Structures are given as structure tokens and as C-alpha cells.
Amino acid sequence: MIVQLKPERSTEWPDLTPNQQYVVIGIEADDLRLLNDAGQPFLYPADAFDVVDSTEPSDWVTEYGDDGERYAYPPELNEPGFFEDFFDARTEAVRTFWRIINRRLALQT
């Protein structure tokens, strides 16, 4: 999935560039996880973006929460606590993240 920040929402997220295309690397509670301009995998509200390409990777694991909110990630990033470990700079989580993301981004070109 590829999205771009709506220009009218740009002041809310100075770490994103209006009209810049971003590859969505996951969905968490209906928010989109993508690499911002600093290269960090943060969550942003889906309504801040226009969808450029709605195609999602076929191997994403999709689950729904109690209120119907959607969670979807590549299997390797779908483990409970994965992103906590990543942001805590746990070596294995960081290595796994970048291996998966580099593979995904290479497929986008």
C-alpha cells in the first residue's frame, strides 16, 4: 500500500512531507505505520493520507480487535511486543525489522 500525506494535514506532522509517497509497512488499530522522513516507523491516522495504491502484500497477517479495529503486518513483525522491542533497540528486533523492510521496499521499485 502506498499513501501520500494530504497537504492540508502537513502542519500536524512536520516529520512527513506533503504529497510525498510513503510505503505502508503495517496497520495498527486502523492507523498506518510507515517510515517517516527521519526513517522511523511511526503510526499515523489513516485519514491524514490519500491512498495512491491500495495493494497490500499477500502475506500480511490480519487480525481485528474487539471494536473491529484492524491490525495487519508481515508475519515477522506481527509478534506481540515487537515494536516495543524495536524502540527499546533490542538487537534481534532491529535486525528483523530492517531485513523485512528492506526486502519490502526493494519490491516497490
N, CA, C and O atoms as a Tinker XYZ file with bonds, in Angstrom:
   436  protein
     1  N      0.855000   -1.174000    0.000000    73     2
     2  CA     0.000000    0.000000    0.000000    64     1     3
     3  C      0.896000    1.230000    0.000000    63     2     4     5
     4  O      1.881000    1.303000    0.734000    81     3
     5  N      0.535000    2.181000   -0.829000    73     3     6
     6  CA     1.287000    3.432000   -0.911000    64     5     7
     7  C      0.317000    4.582000   -0.664000    63     6     8     9
     8  O     -0.776000    4.625000   -1.228000    81     7
     9  N      0.736000    5.509000    0.186000    73     7    10
    10  CA    -0.102000    6.656000    0.535000    64     9    11
    11  C      0.719000    7.930000    0.415000    63    10    12    13
    12  O      1.946000    7.891000    0.326000    81    11
    13  N      0.018000    9.062000    0.416000    73    11    14
    14  CA     0.707000   10.349000    0.496000    64    13    15
    15  C     -0.069000   11.266000    1.433000    63    14    16    17
    16  O     -1.300000   11.268000    1.457000    81    15
    17  N      0.680000   12.037000    2.196000    73    15    18
    18  CA     0.091000   12.953000    3.164000    64    17    19
    19  C     -0.708000   14.030000    2.451000    63    18    20    21
    20  O     -0.240000   14.631000    1.484000    81    19
    21  N     -1.906000   14.264000    2.932000    73    19    22
    22  CA    -2.728000   15.331000    2.377000    64    21    23
    23  C     -2.077000   16.668000    2.737000    63    22    24    25
    24  O     -1.693000   16.870000    3.889000    81    23
    25  N     -1.947000   17.576000    1.781000    73    23    26
    26  CA    -1.286000   18.855000    2.063000    64    25    27
    27  C     -1.906000   19.609000    3.241000    63    26    28    29
    28  O     -1.193000   20.246000    4.016000    81    27
    29  N     -3.220000   19.539000    3.373000    73    27    30
    30  CA    -3.876000   20.277000    4.460000    64    29    31
    31  C     -3.584000   19.689000    5.839000    63    30    32    33
    32  O     -3.912000   20.311000    6.849000    81    31
    33  N     -2.978000   18.512000    5.901000    73    31    34
    34  CA    -2.648000   17.882000    7.180000    64    33    35
    35  C     -1.162000   18.010000    7.520000    63    34    36    37
    36  O     -0.715000   17.497000    8.547000    81    35
    37  N     -0.400000   18.686000    6.671000    73    35    38
    38  CA     1.056000   18.708000    6.817000    64    37    39
    39  C      1.541000   19.393000    8.087000    63    38    40    41
    40  O      2.587000   19.020000    8.617000    81    39
    41  N      0.814000   20.379000    8.587000    73    39    42
    42  CA     1.288000   21.071000    9.794000    64    41    43
    43  C      1.165000   20.185000   11.035000    63    42    44    45
    44  O      1.823000   20.441000   12.043000    81    43
    45  N      0.335000   19.157000   10.969000    73    43    46
    46  CA     0.168000   18.253000   12.112000    64    45    47
    47  C      1.351000   17.302000   12.274000    63    46    48    49
    48  O      1.636000   16.842000   13.380000    81    47
    49  N      2.037000   17.009000   11.171000    73    47    50
    50  CA     3.145000   16.057000   11.201000    64    49    51
    51  C      4.333000   16.621000   10.441000    63    50    52    53
    52  O      4.498000   16.351000    9.252000    81    51
    53  N      5.167000   17.409000   11.129000    73    51    54
    54  CA     6.316000   18.004000   10.454000    64    53    55
    55  C      7.371000   16.975000   10.044000    63    54    56    57
    56  O      8.309000   17.300000    9.316000    81    55
    57  N      7.218000   15.731000   10.513000    73    55    58
    58  CA     8.157000   14.676000   10.142000    64    57    59
    59  C      7.741000   13.955000    8.854000    63    58    60    61
    60  O      8.342000   12.947000    8.480000    81    59
    61  N      6.699000   14.484000    8.173000    73    59    62
    62  CA     6.242000   13.952000    6.888000    64    61    63
    63  C      6.176000   15.090000    5.874000    63    62    64    65
    64  O      5.963000   16.246000    6.239000    81    63
    65  N      6.359000   14.758000    4.611000    73    63    66
    66  CA     6.347000   15.743000    3.541000    64    65    67
    67  C      5.043000   15.641000    2.770000    63    66    68    69
    68  O      4.681000   14.552000    2.323000    81    67
    69  N      4.321000   16.758000    2.600000    73    67    70
    70  CA     3.078000   16.718000    1.827000    64    69    71
    71  C      3.324000   16.196000    0.409000    63    70    72    73
    72  O      4.326000   16.516000   -0.231000    81    71
    73  N      2.384000   15.390000   -0.053000    73    71    74
    74  CA     2.420000   14.793000   -1.392000    64    73    75
    75  C      3.558000   13.798000   -1.614000    63    74    76    77
    76  O      3.671000   13.229000   -2.700000    81    75
    77  N      4.384000   13.585000   -0.626000    73    75    78
    78  CA     5.424000   12.553000   -0.714000    64    77    79
    79  C      4.751000   11.192000   -0.592000    63    78    80    81
    80  O      3.869000   11.016000    0.249000    81    79
    81  N      5.144000   10.242000   -1.407000    73    79    82
    82  CA     4.584000    8.901000   -1.297000    64    81    83
    83  C      5.347000    8.098000   -0.251000    63    82    84    85
    84  O      6.574000    8.152000   -0.168000    81    83
    85  N      4.583000    7.350000    0.547000    73    83    86
    86  CA     5.145000    6.510000    1.601000    64    85    87
    87  C      4.583000    5.106000    1.465000    63    86    88    89
    88  O      3.401000    4.925000    1.171000    81    87
    89  N      5.436000    4.116000    1.682000    73    87    90
    90  CA     5.012000    2.728000    1.677000    64    89    91
    91  C      4.515000    2.378000    3.082000    63    90    92    93
    92  O      5.229000    2.568000    4.066000    81    91
    93  N      3.300000    1.872000    3.165000    73    91    94
    94  CA     2.745000    1.450000    4.452000    64    93    95
    95  C      3.359000    0.107000    4.803000    63    94    96    97
    96  O      3.316000   -0.831000    4.008000    81    95
    97  N      3.931000    0.019000    5.995000    73    95    98
    98  CA     4.577000   -1.224000    6.404000    64    97    99
    99  C      3.728000   -2.011000    7.390000    63    98   100   101
   100  O      4.096000   -3.118000    7.786000    81    99
   101  N      2.606000   -1.450000    7.783000    73    99   102
   102  CA     1.692000   -2.162000    8.663000    64   101   103
   103  C      0.517000   -1.289000    9.053000    63   102   104   105
   104  O      0.519000   -0.077000    8.840000    81   103
   105  N     -0.476000   -1.927000    9.625000    73   103   106
   106  CA    -1.670000   -1.235000   10.106000    64   105   107
   107  C     -1.884000   -1.667000   11.546000    63   106   108   109
   108  O     -1.865000   -2.858000   11.860000    81   107
   109  N     -2.089000   -0.691000   12.416000    73   107   110
   110  CA    -2.253000   -0.988000   13.839000    64   109   111
   111  C     -3.406000   -0.158000   14.380000    63   110   112   113
   112  O     -3.339000    1.070000   14.419000    81   111
   113  N     -4.462000   -0.843000   14.795000    73   111   114
   114  CA    -5.674000   -0.179000   15.294000    64   113   115
   115  C     -6.165000    0.851000   14.277000    63   114   116   117
   116  O     -6.552000    1.962000   14.637000    81   115
   117  N     -6.142000    0.467000   13.023000    73   115   118
   118  CA    -6.556000    1.273000   11.868000    64   117   119
   119  C     -5.610000    2.423000   11.530000    63   118   120   121
   120  O     -5.836000    3.119000   10.540000    81   119
   121  N     -4.564000    2.645000   12.314000    73   119   122
   122  CA    -3.549000    3.640000   11.969000    64   121   123
   123  C     -2.528000    2.990000   11.036000    63   122   124   125
   124  O     -2.365000    1.770000   11.029000    81   123
   125  N     -1.849000    3.818000   10.256000    73   123   126
   126  CA    -0.867000    3.326000    9.301000    64   125   127
   127  C      0.537000    3.490000    9.861000    63   126   128   129
   128  O      0.900000    4.559000   10.351000    81   127
   129  N      1.318000    2.428000    9.784000    73   127   130
   130  CA     2.723000    2.523000   10.190000    64   129   131
   131  C      3.549000    2.679000    8.918000    63   130   132   133
   132  O      3.451000    1.878000    7.988000    81   131
   133  N      4.359000    3.726000    8.904000    73   131   134
   134  CA     5.237000    3.964000    7.768000    64   133   135
   135  C      6.526000    4.595000    8.248000    63   134   136   137
   136  O      6.614000    5.084000    9.374000    81   135
   137  N      7.519000    4.579000    7.388000    73   135   138
   138  CA     8.780000    5.225000    7.719000    64   137   139
   139  C      8.637000    6.708000    7.434000    63   138   140   141
   140  O      8.379000    7.107000    6.298000    81   139
   141  N      8.805000    7.528000    8.471000    73   139   142
   142  CA     8.698000    8.974000    8.270000    64   141   143
   143  C      9.991000    9.496000    7.644000    63   142   144   145
   144  O     10.880000    8.714000    7.306000    81   143
   145  N     10.094000   10.806000    7.493000    73   143   146
   146  CA    11.250000   11.403000    6.827000    64   145   147
   147  C     12.552000   11.198000    7.598000    63   146   148   149
   148  O     13.637000   11.346000    7.037000    81   147
   149  N     12.446000   10.863000    8.872000    73   147   150
   150  CA    13.630000   10.568000    9.678000    64   149   151
   151  C     13.951000    9.076000    9.668000    63   150   152   153
   152  O     14.901000    8.644000   10.320000    81   151
   153  N     13.165000    8.286000    8.934000    73   151   154
   154  CA    13.405000    6.851000    8.847000    64   153   155
   155  C     12.880000    6.065000   10.034000    63   154   156   157
   156  O     13.297000    4.930000   10.264000    81   155
   157  N     11.964000    6.663000   10.793000    73   155   158
   158  CA    11.395000    5.988000   11.960000    64   157   159
   159  C     10.021000    5.403000   11.629000    63   158   160   161
   160  O      9.226000    6.057000   10.954000    81   159
   161  N      9.727000    4.187000   12.090000    73   159   162
   162  CA     8.453000    3.528000   11.779000    64   161   163
   163  C      7.343000    3.933000   12.745000    63   162   164   165
   164  O      7.024000    3.196000   13.678000    81   163
   165  N      6.764000    5.098000   12.518000    73   163   166
   166  CA     5.732000    5.603000   13.415000    64   165   167
   167  C      4.332000    5.369000   12.858000    63   166   168   169
   168  O      4.150000    5.094000   11.672000    81   167
   169  N      3.358000    5.487000   13.741000    73   167   170
   170  CA     1.948000    5.341000   13.389000    64   169   171
   171  C      1.330000    6.707000   13.123000    63   170   172   173
   172  O      1.617000    7.684000   13.815000    81   171
   173  N      0.476000    6.752000   12.108000    73   171   174
   174  CA    -0.234000    7.970000   11.741000    64   173   175
   175  C     -1.684000    7.606000   11.418000    63   174   176   177
   176  O     -1.953000    6.499000   10.952000    81   175
   177  N     -2.614000    8.525000   11.659000    73   175   178
   178  CA    -4.015000    8.233000   11.340000    64   177   179
   179  C     -4.227000    8.092000    9.834000    63   178   180   181
   180  O     -3.717000    8.888000    9.046000    81   179
   181  N     -4.974000    7.087000    9.455000    73   179   182
   182  CA    -5.202000    6.792000    8.037000    64   181   183
   183  C     -5.861000    7.953000    7.306000    63   182   184   185
   184  O     -5.606000    8.157000    6.120000    81   183
   185  N     -6.708000    8.719000    7.996000    73   183   186
   186  CA    -7.427000    9.794000    7.310000    64   185   187
   187  C     -6.539000   10.994000    6.961000    63   186   188   189
   188  O     -7.008000   11.942000    6.331000    81   187
   189  N     -5.275000   10.964000    7.360000    73   187   190
   190  CA    -4.339000   12.029000    7.008000    64   189   191
   191  C     -3.719000   11.816000    5.626000    63   190   192   193
   192  O     -2.949000   12.648000    5.146000    81   191
   193  N     -4.066000   10.690000    4.992000    73   191   194
   194  CA    -3.426000   10.308000    3.740000    64   193   195
   195  C     -4.434000   10.040000    2.640000    63   194   196   197
   196  O     -5.579000    9.664000    2.891000    81   195
   197  N     -3.979000   10.242000    1.420000    73   195   198
   198  CA    -4.681000    9.761000    0.236000    64   197   199
   199  C     -3.989000    8.461000   -0.151000    63   198   200   201
   200  O     -2.762000    8.362000   -0.108000    81   199
   201  N     -4.782000    7.471000   -0.529000    73   199   202
   202  CA    -4.219000    6.198000   -0.964000    64   201   203
   203  C     -3.858000    6.300000   -2.439000    63   202   204   205
   204  O     -4.708000    6.611000   -3.273000    81   203
   205  N     -2.613000    6.040000   -2.752000    73   203   206
   206  CA    -2.103000    6.066000   -4.114000    64   205   207
   207  C     -2.244000    4.676000   -4.742000    63   206   208   209
   208  O     -2.619000    4.539000   -5.907000    81   207
   209  N     -1.936000    3.656000   -3.947000    73   207   210
   210  CA    -2.045000    2.262000   -4.393000    64   209   211
   211  C     -2.502000    1.444000   -3.187000    63   210   212   213
   212  O     -1.792000    1.370000   -2.184000    81   211
   213  N     -3.664000    0.840000   -3.278000    73   211   214
   214  CA    -4.240000    0.118000   -2.142000    64   213   215
   215  C     -3.777000   -1.332000   -2.040000    63   214   216   217
   216  O     -4.214000   -2.061000   -1.149000    81   215
   217  N     -2.909000   -1.750000   -2.932000    73   215   218
   218  CA    -2.434000   -3.134000   -2.920000    64   217   219
   219  C     -1.618000   -3.396000   -1.650000    63   218   220   221
   220  O     -0.666000   -2.679000   -1.342000    81   219
   221  N     -2.020000   -4.441000   -0.924000    73   219   222
   222  CA    -1.293000   -4.846000    0.279000    64   221   223
   223  C     -0.564000   -6.153000   -0.001000    63   222   224   225
   224  O     -1.024000   -6.964000   -0.805000    81   223
   225  N      0.574000   -6.359000    0.663000    73   223   226
   226  CA     1.287000   -7.622000    0.483000    64   225   227
   227  C      0.379000   -8.807000    0.843000    63   226   228   229
   228  O     -0.376000   -8.756000    1.814000    81   227
   229  N      0.470000   -9.846000    0.057000    73   227   230
   230  CA    -0.413000  -11.003000    0.247000    64   229   231
   231  C     -0.103000  -11.790000    1.517000    63   230   232   233
   232  O     -0.939000  -12.567000    1.978000    81   231
   233  N      1.076000  -11.603000    2.082000    73   231   234
   234  CA     1.428000  -12.376000    3.269000    64   233   235
   235  C      1.141000  -11.654000    4.593000    63   234   236   237
   236  O      1.435000  -12.189000    5.662000    81   235
   237  N      0.574000  -10.456000    4.529000    73   235   238
   238  CA     0.251000   -9.784000    5.787000    64   237   239
   239  C     -0.711000  -10.627000    6.613000    63   238   240   241
   240  O     -1.648000  -11.226000    6.085000    81   239
   241  N     -0.466000  -10.661000    7.900000    73   239   242
   242  CA    -1.364000  -11.325000    8.836000    64   241   243
   243  C     -2.333000  -10.253000    9.324000    63   242   244   245
   244  O     -1.912000   -9.236000    9.874000    81   243
   245  N     -3.622000  -10.479000    9.125000    73   243   246
   246  CA    -4.637000   -9.504000    9.517000    64   245   247
   247  C     -5.464000  -10.046000   10.672000    63   246   248   249
   248  O     -5.919000  -11.190000   10.651000    81   247
   249  N     -5.649000   -9.204000   11.676000    73   247   250
   250  CA    -6.477000   -9.530000   12.834000    64   249   251
   251  C     -7.354000   -8.326000   13.135000    63   250   252   253
   252  O     -7.074000   -7.213000   12.690000    81   251
   253  N     -8.410000   -8.557000   13.889000    73   251   254
   254  CA    -9.321000   -7.476000   14.277000    64   253   255
   255  C     -9.473000   -7.458000   15.781000    63   254   256   257
   256  O     -9.584000   -8.503000   16.423000    81   255
   257  N     -9.477000   -6.245000   16.340000    73   255   258
   258  CA    -9.656000   -6.087000   17.777000    64   257   259
   259  C    -11.120000   -6.181000   18.160000    63   258   260   261
   260  O    -11.988000   -6.356000   17.305000    81   259
   261  N    -11.384000   -6.065000   19.440000    73   259   262
   262  CA   -12.739000   -6.186000   19.980000    64   261   263
   263  C    -13.703000   -5.153000   19.403000    63   262   264   265
   264  O    -14.906000   -5.403000   19.322000    81   263
   265  N    -13.183000   -4.001000   19.005000    73   263   266
   266  CA   -14.035000   -2.948000   18.439000    64   265   267
   267  C    -13.977000   -2.915000   16.916000    63   266   268   269
   268  O    -14.416000   -1.946000   16.298000    81   267
   269  N    -13.439000   -3.965000   16.312000    73   267   270
   270  CA   -13.376000   -4.046000   14.860000    64   269   271
   271  C    -12.180000   -3.354000   14.243000    63   270   272   273
   272  O    -12.063000   -3.309000   13.018000    81   271
   273  N    -11.282000   -2.810000   15.061000    73   271   274
   274  CA   -10.099000   -2.145000   14.525000    64   273   275
   275  C     -9.159000   -3.189000   13.910000    63   274   276   277
   276  O     -9.049000   -4.314000   14.399000    81   275
   277  N     -8.502000   -2.799000   12.856000    73   275   278
   278  CA    -7.685000   -3.725000   12.079000    64   277   279
   279  C     -6.209000   -3.627000   12.453000    63   278   280   281
   280  O     -5.672000   -2.550000   12.710000    81   279
   281  N     -5.585000   -4.794000   12.472000    73   279   282
   282  CA    -4.152000   -4.936000   12.680000    64   281   283
   283  C     -3.629000   -5.799000   11.546000    63   282   284   285
   284  O     -4.149000   -6.892000   11.326000    81   283
   285  N     -2.612000   -5.342000   10.816000    73   283   286
   286  CA    -2.065000   -6.120000    9.710000    64   285   287
   287  C     -0.570000   -5.819000    9.577000    63   286   288   289
   288  O     -0.151000   -4.666000    9.476000    81   287
   289  N      0.204000   -6.883000    9.582000    73   287   290
   290  CA     1.654000   -6.776000    9.467000    64   289   291
   291  C      2.210000   -7.988000    8.748000    63   290   292   293
   292  O      1.550000   -9.023000    8.663000    81   291
   293  N      3.435000   -7.861000    8.225000    73   291   294
   294  CA     4.132000   -9.064000    7.774000    64   293   295
   295  C      4.278000  -10.008000    8.980000    63   294   296   297
   296  O      4.383000   -9.535000   10.112000    81   295
   297  N      4.285000  -11.298000    8.764000    73   295   298
   298  CA     4.328000  -12.242000    9.889000    64   297   299
   299  C      5.466000  -11.974000   10.875000    63   298   300   301
   300  O      5.279000  -12.102000   12.085000    81   299
   301  N      6.632000  -11.606000   10.369000    73   299   302
   302  CA     7.797000  -11.402000   11.241000    64   301   303
   303  C      7.642000  -10.196000   12.155000    63   302   304   305
   304  O      8.287000  -10.126000   13.202000    81   303
   305  N      6.794000   -9.245000   11.772000    73   303   306
   306  CA     6.597000   -8.037000   12.583000    64   305   307
   307  C      5.302000   -8.097000   13.389000    63   306   308   309
   308  O      4.947000   -7.133000   14.067000    81   307
   309  N      4.609000   -9.204000   13.318000    73   307   310
   310  CA     3.287000   -9.324000   13.915000    64   309   311
   311  C      3.301000   -9.936000   15.310000    63   310   312   313
   312  O      2.239000  -10.236000   15.855000    81   311
   313  N      4.449000  -10.124000   15.887000    73   311   314
   314  CA     4.545000  -10.705000   17.220000    64   313   315
   315  C      4.183000   -9.662000   18.280000    63   314   316   317
   316  O      4.575000   -8.501000   18.158000    81   315
   317  N      3.446000  -10.056000   19.309000    73   315   318
   318  CA     3.144000   -9.103000   20.390000    64   317   319
   319  C      4.439000   -8.535000   20.978000    63   318   320   321
   320  O      5.375000   -9.275000   21.282000    81   319
   321  N      4.471000   -7.240000   21.128000    73   319   322
   322  CA     5.627000   -6.573000   21.714000    64   321   323
   323  C      6.772000   -6.312000   20.752000    63   322   324   325
   324  O      7.818000   -5.803000   21.155000    81   323
   325  N      6.582000   -6.658000   19.469000    73   323   326
   326  CA     7.690000   -6.486000   18.524000    64   325   327
   327  C      8.167000   -5.034000   18.470000    63   326   328   329
   328  O      9.365000   -4.774000   18.579000    81   327
   329  N      7.245000   -4.093000   18.305000    73   327   330
   330  CA     7.680000   -2.705000   18.147000    64   329   331
   331  C      8.179000   -2.105000   19.463000    63   330   332   333
   332  O      8.995000   -1.184000   19.440000    81   331
   333  N      7.719000   -2.593000   20.586000    73   331   334
   334  CA     8.306000   -2.178000   21.861000    64   333   335
   335  C      9.772000   -2.590000   21.895000    63   334   336   337
   336  O     10.638000   -1.807000   22.286000    81   335
   337  N     10.048000   -3.846000   21.475000    73   335   338
   338  CA    11.438000   -4.308000   21.422000    64   337   339
   339  C     12.251000   -3.488000   20.427000    63   338   340   341
   340  O     13.405000   -3.154000   20.692000    81   339
   341  N     11.654000   -3.162000   19.285000    73   339   342
   342  CA    12.356000   -2.358000   18.289000    64   341   343
   343  C     12.738000   -0.996000   18.873000    63   342   344   345
   344  O     13.890000   -0.574000   18.773000    81   343
   345  N     11.777000   -0.320000   19.477000    73   343   346
   346  CA    12.060000    1.015000   20.017000    64   345   347
   347  C     12.934000    0.973000   21.266000    63   346   348   349
   348  O     13.526000    1.984000   21.645000    81   347
   349  N     13.016000   -0.187000   21.903000    73   347   350
   350  CA    13.959000   -0.381000   23.009000    64   349   351
   351  C     15.341000   -0.775000   22.488000    63   350   352   353
   352  O     16.253000   -1.042000   23.270000    81   351
   353  N     15.488000   -0.807000   21.165000    73   351   354
   354  CA    16.759000   -1.103000   20.485000    64   353   355
   355  C     17.276000   -2.502000   20.794000    63   354   356   357
   356  O     18.484000   -2.719000   20.885000    81   355
   357  N     16.365000   -3.436000   20.953000    73   355   358
   358  CA    16.786000   -4.830000   21.133000    64   357   359
   359  C     17.313000   -5.332000   19.787000    63   358   360   361
   360  O     16.621000   -5.260000   18.771000    81   359
   361  N     18.515000   -5.830000   19.796000    73   359   362
   362  CA    19.247000   -6.158000   18.580000    64   361   363
   363  C     18.464000   -7.043000   17.620000    63   362   364   365
   364  O     18.396000   -6.740000   16.429000    81   363
   365  N     17.885000   -8.105000   18.098000    73   363   366
   366  CA    17.180000   -9.030000   17.202000    64   365   367
   367  C     15.977000   -8.366000   16.546000    63   366   368   369
   368  O     15.728000   -8.585000   15.361000    81   367
   369  N     15.230000   -7.562000   17.289000    73   367   370
   370  CA    14.070000   -6.870000   16.720000    64   369   371
   371  C     14.515000   -5.849000   15.672000    63   370   372   373
   372  O     13.886000   -5.734000   14.620000    81   371
   373  N     15.571000   -5.121000   15.940000    73   371   374
   374  CA    16.082000   -4.126000   14.986000    64   373   375
   375  C     16.556000   -4.821000   13.707000    63   374   376   377
   376  O     16.246000   -4.374000   12.602000    81   375
   377  N     17.291000   -5.890000   13.859000    73   375   378
   378  CA    17.763000   -6.638000   12.680000    64   377   379
   379  C     16.592000   -7.191000   11.873000    63   378   380   381
   380  O     16.564000   -7.070000   10.649000    81   379
   381  N     15.638000   -7.791000   12.554000    73   379   382
   382  CA    14.475000   -8.357000   11.872000    64   381   383
   383  C     13.709000   -7.267000   11.135000    63   382   384   385
   384  O     13.340000   -7.435000    9.973000    81   383
   385  N     13.473000   -6.151000   11.816000    73   383   386
   386  CA    12.733000   -5.052000   11.198000    64   385   387
   387  C     13.386000   -4.613000    9.899000    63   386   388   389
   388  O     12.727000   -4.572000    8.860000    81   387
   389  N     14.665000   -4.287000    9.943000    73   387   390
   390  CA    15.326000   -3.745000    8.757000    64   389   391
   391  C     15.462000   -4.789000    7.657000    63   390   392   393
   392  O     15.420000   -4.441000    6.477000    81   391
   393  N     15.622000   -6.044000    8.010000    73   391   394
   394  CA    15.675000   -7.103000    6.990000    64   393   395
   395  C     14.347000   -7.174000    6.243000    63   394   396   397
   396  O     14.322000   -7.234000    5.014000    81   395
   397  N     13.252000   -7.165000    6.984000    73   395   398
   398  CA    11.920000   -7.250000    6.374000    64   397   399
   399  C     11.601000   -5.982000    5.585000    63   398   400   401
   400  O     11.098000   -6.062000    4.464000    81   399
   401  N     11.883000   -4.833000    6.150000    73   399   402
   402  CA    11.567000   -3.564000    5.480000    64   401   403
   403  C     12.403000   -3.384000    4.224000    63   402   404   405
   404  O     11.875000   -2.954000    3.198000    81   403
   405  N     13.669000   -3.695000    4.272000    73   403   406
   406  CA    14.497000   -3.580000    3.070000    64   405   407
   407  C     13.994000   -4.497000    1.968000    63   406   408   409
   408  O     13.997000   -4.117000    0.797000    81   407
   409  N     13.565000   -5.692000    2.327000    73   407   410
   410  CA    13.017000   -6.614000    1.335000    64   409   411
   411  C     11.743000   -6.037000    0.737000    63   410   412   413
   412  O     11.548000   -6.081000   -0.477000    81   411
   413  N     10.867000   -5.494000    1.593000    73   411   414
   414  CA     9.604000   -4.925000    1.112000    64   413   415
   415  C      9.820000   -3.722000    0.210000    63   414   416   417
   416  O      9.190000   -3.604000   -0.841000    81   415
   417  N     10.700000   -2.839000    0.619000    73   415   418
   418  CA    10.946000   -1.635000   -0.169000    64   417   419
   419  C     11.575000   -1.978000   -1.518000    63   418   420   421
   420  O     11.301000   -1.310000   -2.515000    81   419
   421  N     12.402000   -2.998000   -1.555000    73   419   422
   422  CA    13.003000   -3.415000   -2.822000    64   421   423
   423  C     11.936000   -3.883000   -3.806000    63   422   424   425
   424  O     12.099000   -3.729000   -5.017000    81   423
   425  N     10.852000   -4.451000   -3.300000    73   423   426
   426  CA     9.762000   -4.910000   -4.164000    64   425   427
   427  C      8.951000   -3.763000   -4.722000    63   426   428   429
   428  O      8.237000   -3.945000   -5.708000    81   427
   429  N      9.035000   -2.581000   -4.121000    73   427   430
   430  CA     8.251000   -1.423000   -4.550000    64   429   431
   431  C      8.869000   -0.712000   -5.753000    63   430   432   433
   432  O      8.204000    0.093000   -6.406000    81   431
   433  N     10.117000   -0.999000   -6.044000    73   431   434
   434  CA    10.780000   -0.278000   -7.139000    64   433   435
   435  C     10.512000   -0.916000   -8.483000    63   434   436
   436  O     10.997000   -0.431000   -9.505000    81   435
